Structures are given as C-alpha cells and as structure tokens.
Amino acid sequence: MDEHHLSDWIRGYLEEYSDWPLNGQLKIGVLKRRFLIWQHFENFSKLTSRDCALFDIYLQFRQQYAHLSKDFDSLKDVNPYHTMELSGEVEVKLKSRLNEHISFEQMKDFILEKGPGQHIKPQQINATTWKYVIKILDDQVNDIVADGDNRGRTYRHIRTRPLLSGFTIAKIIERILKHEQKEVRWNSLFREIPPIIQQIHTKIEREQYEISSSHPFDLDGEPELLSIAELAIFTCEFEQSTIELDLPIREIAYHTVNLQQRIEAWIGMVYNETWFRKKSSEIQRILKQTSIPVGQGSRRGYWLHESHPDFAAILKHEFRNRMDSLQEQFHSLHESAEKEALRGENPELIHQLSYQVESFAWRIGQTIEFHKIQK
C-alpha cells in the first residue's frame, strides 16, 4: 500500500471516531500500529478503515465497562451500563455494515488472538513512506487536523472534539484554588474539573464567550511586529457561584461547532481519572514554570492559591527546605569528588562527580532565582 492509500485509510479511521464519545485525537504511532494489526486480518481487503475503527471503538467501550464495573469510585461519575449500551450500539452498526464474507465473530477472534499487537512492528512499512503519509495528512487532507508538535503531535478528523490543552486545565485549577481559599489535595481536584471543562466545550461550540484584547506585546524583539493578544472570556458556574476564565484565542482556534459526539458521554469517557493521572505531571510543570499564581502547600500533594493569607509563609518554608536539601547533597558530592581526586584512581568517576557538583550548584542558583521571582 502506497502513501496515498495509507493516508486515505487513516483519514477514514479518524472519521469514524468523530461519531462516537471517545478521544479521537490519536498519535501517528497509534495509527501505524492499528493499521499494521488489521493488515494481518485475512479479509483485510474487504474491510474499510471505518470498519476497523468501529471494531476498535467497540473494544474500547467494552474495556471501559470492565474497568468501571471494578472501580466503585468511578461509578459516582459514569454509568457503566451506559458504556455497555454504547458497545452494543457499535456492535449492531458494525454487523449491519459487514458483508457475507466477514463475520463480527471472525474480527473478534482475530483481535483477541493478536492481543495488543505486541508482535507487530511499525517498521514493517518503510520509514520514508510514513514520512510521506504525515506530509500528506499535514498538507493535503483538508478534513484532518494536526494538533501539537513533535512527539506530542496528534491527528483527528475535523468533526472530532479536541481535548483542552494542559495550559487550559492549569488555568481552571488556578480558578478553583482561588475560589476555595484553602490548601487542596491535588488528587481531589479531579472531581471539580470535568463540570467546568464541559461548560467550556459547550460555550466554545455555541460561541458563548466574549473576546477581549490584552496589551500589545513585542514579537521577536522587533518593534514593528507589535501584536494584540486576543483572549476568550468564559463565565462558568462553580459551587453556586461563578468563575471567570480568560484563555488565549489560539487555545480554542481549532475547535469546531455542531459536532456529532454526545458531549455528556464524551466528557465522562475522555476526561476520566486515568486522563488526569497521566496529565498531572504536565499540568504541574505548567503551574510551576508560568506566572499562574498558585504553588505547593504546606503538606506533600497539596496546592493553594497565592491570594491565600498563608501563601508567603509556606513559600518561605518550602524555600528553606529546598535550600537545606540541595546544600546537603552539594557538600556530600563535593567531599566525594575531593576524595576521588586525591586518590586519582578513577578519572571517569571524578569527572562524573564534578559534573554533578556543578549541576547541583546550578540548581541552588535556580532555586534562589525562583524564590526571588515568587517574592
């Protein structure tokens, strides 16, 4: 199969996802693997890529049902029987599509035999071909949208609802913490986030937000390249009150209105606890590295807003602890490096220790700078 047929296959596969309440933003590595697995099916030539996608969607609903049935905490938010109904709906639709040469049971037996496809290697198709496929998807297929860069780049059909970015989730958390005015355990934040996310998606798709322009900023240091940063202002209900979120317009630029995916079911399937657990590192990194006014609390795993009256004292205490820990490690490494240098027996170890000493010295400097900025 050449690059044009491959890109057509991927296009059809992604289009099928746009009709169902699942995450239809898929990385190219996932799409490669799904194609290579289905390529081994004996009646592959008689299946469309949408048929293949539909069966994979069926499996996702079944797996989600099995997970929810065992996880009693999740049952408070998502009805597992609704997930079961969706898998039944997919099964009926797929059976109606298949011709007399292929049965649903054949497909099921094939996928169960292949499992997660551990014996399938993406390299089975020339790497250059995949590069051309990516180029075609990026430049020539109008109804496929690419989101993100490099390893995080995903592809979706234009009618597929995209997930909100880590930056947007970080902004939501900042608003929640400001409203709460207390230290909040990180894991408990998850319960508060999906209802706000659903309101944002709904308002984006109904275009129920205001546009505001911030102060002009200088692009690339060139005075003639002054630009106005447009913001989308959202007002969301939260705990019998309202919170206001201002998001850069680029955050919602690729959303589409009038989508087929049912939003309530989609939110429950996509923004689940597994999503939050996987996304937490990215969100926390954004909170630490940007000017979003939140910080870690007095206890491990707790966060609070900078407007909290104890924020400055907690930050000062955290700074002292970090400095004490870094200086302790610095002195320990420095002593080890000096001892090895006196022995002169292991130049490679001396070099490694010296590098670590320099690295720790840099981290101490960064900690001091971070503290200055926060003050």
Summary of the structure (lengths in Angstrom):
residues: 375
radius of gyration: 25.6
end to end distance: 59.9
largest distance: 81.0
contacts: 1032
relative contact order: 0.10
helix: 60%
strand: 14%
